[in-house]
Amino acid sequence: MNAMYLEAPTQDRKEDMNTAAPFIKAEHLTKIFYPPRARSLLSRKSSLQNGFKAVDDVSFEVKRGEIFVIMGLSGSGKSTIIRMLNRLIDATQGSIVIDGKDVGALDPAKLRAFRNETINMVFQHFGLFPHKSLLDNVAFGLKIRGVDRQTREAKATEALNLVGLGDRTHAMPDQLSGGMRQRVGLARALATDAEILLMDEPFSALDPLIRQDMQQLLIELQRNFKKTIVFVTHDLDEAMHLGDQIMVMKEGKQIQRGTALDLLESPADPYIEKFVAEVNRSKVLHAGMLAEPFTGADHEDGCRTGARPVTPTTDGAEPRVQHTTTTTVIADLLPVFAGGCDRIHVTNHQGLVLGQLTAKKVFAALSPKESVHGA
Amino acid sequence: MELNVGGWFESLINWCLANLGWFFDGIAWLTTQIVGSVEFALIVLHPLVIIALLTATAAFMTRSIGITVFSAAAFLLILSMGLWLETMASLSIVLVSVAAALLIGVPLGIWAALSSAVSAVMRPVLDLMQAMPVFVYLIPAVFFFGVGQVPGIAATIVFAIPPAVRLTELGIRQMDSELLEAAQAFGAKKSLILRDVQLPLAFPSIMVGVNQVIMLALSMVVVAGLVGAGGLGGVVVQGVAQLDTARGFEGGLAVVILAVYLDRVTGGASSLPGVLRKSNRLRKERAAAKAITPQANPEPALAVH
């Protein structure tokens, strides 16, 4: 997938070698919930076969530094999967290997250390301790690790600064709005320097506008920290906006796994097709997803071949090739194409040109595909 | 067919008396010592000093002027009715039985909250303890401990344990499961989760339990007067026996005052951690504000659009 290749910042070559191997590898995960042992005499005979299959033979791999989104409606097993990754729920069958370690084989002490140091979690309803100040909430993971008070409070303040709450360290959770509380939840997971973040519908309980703010915050934090994030959501727009890879779940089964573009261009079944039909494509597709490598001749040959850039660049008198960054959504670029420009250079955040975006490709991606599976 | 259940129970008690007499004697001796010292401490100081202490406690726990004034006035009334020694005797019995009931009840409640099996076994036992008419406890208690304060205290403890167990269990069990998950997800040990998350959050519920325990203990004070526990119970029993309306009413009024006082003070205690935390936080915030004032407010490292 060329988009994936293009998104990797070129100066991180060394890390690229590492990302080739999966960081999280889950194989044949199955979870069957049995009802509590039946006390009633009547239901005795059927109680054993009555187990509910919440997750059914799901396998996936997550690369280091990627946002892996698990998308599905309620009851699809997505929250169960994310809890199996840190063993809040033990898998009935299947294996999870994280960074070469078999998570299922960890003894209780090692499991606690693993949760504390490697894999933290952000909760749908924030999971903040109401009797602790923001500072103590954020410092909780470090307290468990046995870090002394001064160090952990400094670290927690730093984390609160990152999410824009550095001036409210002594406030209590109930004094904050929902969006602010989730910032604390995020700060708590950042303070421990754990490499993996599990996010269980973290923004679902928030107002739409606040949700956008939080998505933006997450994208910006991710740019700096490059955590490996497993993100659960029931919102396909959110999944496509954030996810490097998306796994769609339905009734415990994995329906499709791929990039946002994969889901849009070739939905695996009518269920996904239905979802995709309601997505605002121009808002979820990034320049980075659609960018193509240069084909030799057209390098350094942007808009000037077609028309002048619509908006002159600010940094020089001479109009240069029109360019944009990988994370810009297509909706923001449409005016440029409307002005007659037929290709835009795509750069990473350091301004390095990675590839180009052609009008042809953009319009092809925006137009809904004819139904493969019949209406 | 007739089952002689009462007879079986009686033989169980007789067996206990024959084989465990030394044990009950020890308990009786220990209890007498403890109640005696508490009572001594309450009596040795001048009544006005004790009233000042009780009033100050009410002021600290409830932060309410009304209750503070009530406490002072009510205890002065008891003093002027000439029931001071009896009231202090009853108060010491209540304090000792409540302390014992909590020492037994709260850990049992925690255990029941952590294990469903324990909870299932405990429930019918608690039902039995609570629903049994209180006088029934007094009979074996007198056999074991003789007449006096000790059987009264023993019966009071048995009667007062259930709410301590139940409300502790409830407080821990009703905690938001996401908070438990959050604590686990950060790698906390069970003991730390209990100490740092579950118990603090269950505190208001546990304090309601303490309040209930005290009220039940007080209601036993009068009943315990029947077995010679003395105190206000003795006054009331004496009033009934001699058909002395005035004496009976005064004794009853003193019990009511004690009940209202203990209820308000322990009721206030359930919100105490919040109040203390708030004042503590305000102090910290003020200190932080002072430290920051020279510079501008710290900018968030990442602007959010």
Boltz contact constraints between the chains, C-beta under 6 A:
constraints:
  - contact:
      token1: [A, 86]
      token2: [B, 185]
      max_distance: 6.0
  - contact:
      token1: [A, 88]
      token2: [B, 181]
      max_distance: 6.0
  - contact:
      token1: [A, 112]
      token2: [B, 187]
      max_distance: 6.0
  - contact:
      token1: [A, 115]
      token2: [B, 185]
      max_distance: 6.0
  - contact:
      token1: [A, 115]
      token2: [B, 187]
      max_distance: 6.0
  - contact:
      token1: [A, 116]
      token2: [B, 186]
      max_distance: 6.0
  - contact:
      token1: [A, 116]
      token2: [B, 187]
      max_distance: 6.0
  - contact:
      token1: [A, 121]
      token2: [B, 185]
      max_distance: 6.0
  - contact:
      token1: [A, 123]
      token2: [B, 178]
      max_distance: 6.0
  - contact:
      token1: [A, 123]
      token2: [B, 182]
      max_distance: 6.0
  - contact:
      token1: [A, 125]
      token2: [B, 178]
      max_distance: 6.0
  - contact:
      token1: [A, 127]
      token2: [B, 178]
      max_distance: 6.0
  - contact:
      token1: [A, 127]
      token2: [B, 179]
      max_distance: 6.0
  - contact:
      token1: [A, 127]
      token2: [B, 182]
      max_distance: 6.0
  - contact:
      token1: [A, 131]
      token2: [B, 200]
      max_distance: 6.0
  - contact:
      token1: [A, 140]
      token2: [B, 186]
      max_distance: 6.0
  - contact:
      token1: [A, 141]
      token2: [B, 186]
      max_distance: 6.0
  - contact:
      token1: [A, 144]
      token2: [B, 186]
      max_distance: 6.0
  - contact:
      token1: [A, 144]
      token2: [B, 187]
      max_distance: 6.0
  - contact:
      token1: [A, 144]
      token2: [B, 188]
      max_distance: 6.0
  - contact:
      token1: [A, 161]
      token2: [B, 301]
      max_distance: 6.0
  - contact:
      token1: [A, 162]
      token2: [B, 301]
      max_distance: 6.0
  - contact:
      token1: [A, 164]
      token2: [B, 300]
      max_distance: 6.0
  - contact:
      token1: [A, 164]
      token2: [B, 304]
      max_distance: 6.0
  - contact:
      token1: [A, 166]
      token2: [B, 298]
      max_distance: 6.0
  - contact:
      token1: [A, 167]
      token2: [B, 297]
      max_distance: 6.0
  - contact:
      token1: [A, 170]
      token2: [B, 281]
      max_distance: 6.0
  - contact:
      token1: [A, 170]
      token2: [B, 284]
      max_distance: 6.0
  - contact:
      token1: [A, 170]
      token2: [B, 285]
      max_distance: 6.0
  - contact:
      token1: [A, 213]
      token2: [B, 304]
      max_distance: 6.0
  - contact:
      token1: [A, 216]
      token2: [B, 305]
      max_distance: 6.0
  - contact:
      token1: [A, 217]
      token2: [B, 304]
      max_distance: 6.0
  - contact:
      token1: [A, 220]
      token2: [B, 302]
      max_distance: 6.0
